[in-house]
Every structure is written in C-alpha cells, then in structure tokens.
Amino acid sequence: MSSSPSPASYPGNPSLPVEVREKILATFRHALNLFSSGNVSDCLIGCEFILKMDPRFTPAQRLREKARNQDSDVDISELQALANPPPPGSQPAAPPPPSQPPAAIEVSEPRP
C-alpha cells in the first residue's frame, strides 16, 4: 500500500490536504500508465485534471509536455521514479557480496 506523501517530498503545493495530494499522485501514476500504453489523449486529460487541482505539480507539467511533443527531452523514467518513490525508511538494496573464488584443490603428484 502506498504511504501518504509528505509535504517535503510532494512535488507540488505542499499546503494541499493529504487526501488531495494522494489523489493527485494516483491520477499521475494512471496518466503515466496511459502514456506508456500509447493512450496520449487520455494522458493529457489526466494531466489537465491534475493541474486544475494543483497547478504547481511539476511532474504533470512535464508529462503533459512529453505527451504533446514526443521528441521533448523529458525523461519518462524520471517521472516514473517520482510517481513511485521508495517507502520511507527503506534503503537501496545492498550490492551482493563479491563472489569468492573456488577453494584451491590440492592435487598430489603420483609417487613412483
């Protein structure tokens, strides 16, 4: 389940009620999915809806720009990361430990 967006991490108007911020983020995730599936017109409708609730929500502004101009330099993967932040207190997965070389096998020479 997603956690409530904190005012400090919310990329829009932090004074909006938590419920409104959650609705905006859910709608933004949906708009991103629409864009990814090629449904650009519905993605634009979602972005306009978001920007009516929060004109300062920059990810929707950037997604709208990308939907209007596929050649723009907006990075969709960056927007997806904003839409799906890691849970609070979680840390990135630690890299796996380096693999140990196999233990040397001693081979004794045959004795004459």
C-alpha positions as a Markdown table, in Angstrom:
| # | Residue | x | y | z |
|---|---|---|---|---|
| 1 | Met | 0.0 | 0.0 | 0.0 |
| 2 | Ser | 1.3 | 3.5 | -0.7 |
| 3 | Ser | 2.2 | 5.8 | 2.1 |
| 4 | Ser | 0.9 | 9.4 | 2.4 |
| 5 | Pro | 3.1 | 11.9 | 0.6 |
| 6 | Ser | 4.9 | 14.1 | 3.0 |
| 7 | Pro | 4.8 | 17.8 | 2.3 |
| 8 | Ala | 8.6 | 17.9 | 1.9 |
| 9 | Ser | 8.6 | 15.2 | -0.8 |
| 10 | Tyr | 5.5 | 16.2 | -2.7 |
| 11 | Pro | 6.5 | 17.9 | -6.0 |
| 12 | Gly | 3.7 | 20.4 | -5.9 |
| 13 | Asn | 1.8 | 22.6 | -3.5 |
| 14 | Pro | 2.7 | 21.2 | -0.1 |
| 15 | Ser | -0.2 | 23.0 | 1.7 |
| 16 | Leu | -2.8 | 20.8 | 0.0 |
| 17 | Pro | -4.6 | 18.3 | 2.2 |
| 18 | Val | -3.1 | 14.8 | 2.3 |
| 19 | Glu | -6.1 | 13.4 | 0.6 |
| 20 | Val | -5.8 | 15.7 | -2.4 |
| 21 | Arg | -2.1 | 15.0 | -2.7 |
| 22 | Glu | -2.8 | 11.3 | -2.7 |
| 23 | Lys | -5.5 | 11.7 | -5.4 |
| 24 | Ile | -3.1 | 13.8 | -7.5 |
| 25 | Leu | -0.3 | 11.1 | -7.2 |
| 26 | Ala | -2.7 | 8.3 | -8.0 |
| 27 | Thr | -4.0 | 10.2 | -11.0 |
| 28 | Phe | -0.4 | 11.0 | -12.1 |
| 29 | Arg | 0.5 | 7.3 | -11.9 |
| 30 | His | -2.5 | 6.5 | -14.0 |
| 31 | Ala | -1.6 | 9.2 | -16.6 |
| 32 | Leu | 1.9 | 7.7 | -16.8 |
| 33 | Asn | 0.4 | 4.3 | -17.5 |
| 34 | Leu | -1.8 | 5.8 | -20.2 |
| 35 | Phe | 1.2 | 7.5 | -21.8 |
| 36 | Ser | 3.3 | 4.3 | -21.6 |
| 37 | Ser | 0.5 | 2.3 | -23.3 |
| 38 | Gly | 0.2 | 4.9 | -26.1 |
| 39 | Asn | -3.0 | 6.5 | -25.0 |
| 40 | Val | -1.7 | 10.0 | -25.2 |
| 41 | Ser | -5.0 | 11.9 | -25.4 |
| 42 | Asp | -6.3 | 10.4 | -22.1 |
| 43 | Cys | -2.9 | 11.0 | -20.6 |
| 44 | Leu | -3.3 | 14.7 | -21.5 |
| 45 | Ile | -6.8 | 14.7 | -19.9 |
| 46 | Gly | -5.3 | 13.3 | -16.7 |
| 47 | Cys | -2.5 | 15.9 | -16.7 |
| 48 | Glu | -5.1 | 18.7 | -17.1 |
| 49 | Phe | -7.1 | 17.3 | -14.3 |
| 50 | Ile | -4.1 | 17.2 | -12.0 |
| 51 | Leu | -3.0 | 20.7 | -12.9 |
| 52 | Lys | -6.5 | 22.0 | -12.1 |
| 53 | Met | -6.2 | 20.6 | -8.6 |
| 54 | Asp | -2.5 | 21.6 | -8.2 |
| 55 | Pro | -1.0 | 24.0 | -10.9 |
| 56 | Arg | 2.3 | 23.7 | -9.1 |
| 57 | Phe | 2.6 | 19.9 | -9.7 |
| 58 | Thr | 5.6 | 19.9 | -11.9 |
| 59 | Pro | 5.6 | 16.2 | -12.9 |
| 60 | Ala | 2.2 | 16.6 | -14.6 |
| 61 | Gln | 3.5 | 19.7 | -16.4 |
| 62 | Arg | 6.5 | 17.7 | -17.7 |
| 63 | Leu | 4.4 | 14.7 | -18.6 |
| 64 | Arg | 2.0 | 17.0 | -20.5 |
| 65 | Glu | 4.9 | 18.5 | -22.3 |
| 66 | Lys | 6.2 | 15.0 | -23.3 |
| 67 | Ala | 2.7 | 13.9 | -24.4 |
| 68 | Arg | 2.3 | 17.0 | -26.6 |
| 69 | Asn | 5.8 | 16.6 | -28.1 |
| 70 | Gln | 7.2 | 13.1 | -28.1 |
| 71 | Asp | 10.6 | 14.5 | -29.1 |
| 72 | Ser | 10.9 | 16.7 | -26.0 |
| 73 | Asp | 13.8 | 15.9 | -23.6 |
| 74 | Val | 11.5 | 14.9 | -20.7 |
| 75 | Asp | 12.7 | 11.7 | -19.1 |
| 76 | Ile | 9.8 | 9.4 | -18.5 |
| 77 | Ser | 11.8 | 7.1 | -16.3 |
| 78 | Glu | 12.5 | 10.1 | -14.0 |
| 79 | Leu | 8.8 | 10.8 | -13.8 |
| 80 | Gln | 8.0 | 7.2 | -13.0 |
| 81 | Ala | 10.5 | 7.3 | -10.2 |
| 82 | Leu | 8.8 | 10.4 | -8.8 |
| 83 | Ala | 5.4 | 8.6 | -9.0 |
| 84 | Asn | 6.7 | 5.5 | -7.2 |
| 85 | Pro | 9.2 | 6.6 | -4.6 |
| 86 | Pro | 10.7 | 4.0 | -2.2 |
| 87 | Pro | 8.8 | 3.6 | 1.1 |
| 88 | Pro | 10.1 | 5.9 | 3.9 |
| 89 | Gly | 13.0 | 4.4 | 5.8 |
| 90 | Ser | 13.8 | 2.0 | 3.1 |
| 91 | Gln | 17.3 | 1.9 | 1.8 |
| 92 | Pro | 18.5 | 0.8 | -1.6 |
| 93 | Ala | 19.4 | -2.9 | -1.8 |
| 94 | Ala | 23.0 | -3.6 | -0.9 |
| 95 | Pro | 25.0 | -5.0 | -3.7 |
| 96 | Pro | 25.7 | -8.7 | -3.5 |
| 97 | Pro | 29.0 | -9.6 | -1.8 |
| 98 | Pro | 31.8 | -10.3 | -4.3 |
| 99 | Ser | 31.9 | -14.0 | -5.2 |
| 100 | Gln | 34.7 | -15.9 | -3.6 |
| 101 | Pro | 37.0 | -17.8 | -5.9 |
| 102 | Pro | 36.6 | -21.6 | -5.5 |
| 103 | Ala | 39.0 | -23.1 | -3.0 |
| 104 | Ala | 42.2 | -24.4 | -4.5 |
| 105 | Ile | 42.2 | -28.1 | -4.9 |
| 106 | Glu | 45.4 | -29.7 | -4.0 |
| 107 | Val | 46.5 | -32.3 | -6.4 |
| 108 | Ser | 49.2 | -34.6 | -5.3 |
| 109 | Glu | 51.6 | -35.9 | -7.8 |
| 110 | Pro | 51.6 | -39.7 | -8.1 |
| 111 | Arg | 54.5 | -41.2 | -6.4 |
| 112 | Pro | 56.7 | -43.6 | -8.4 |
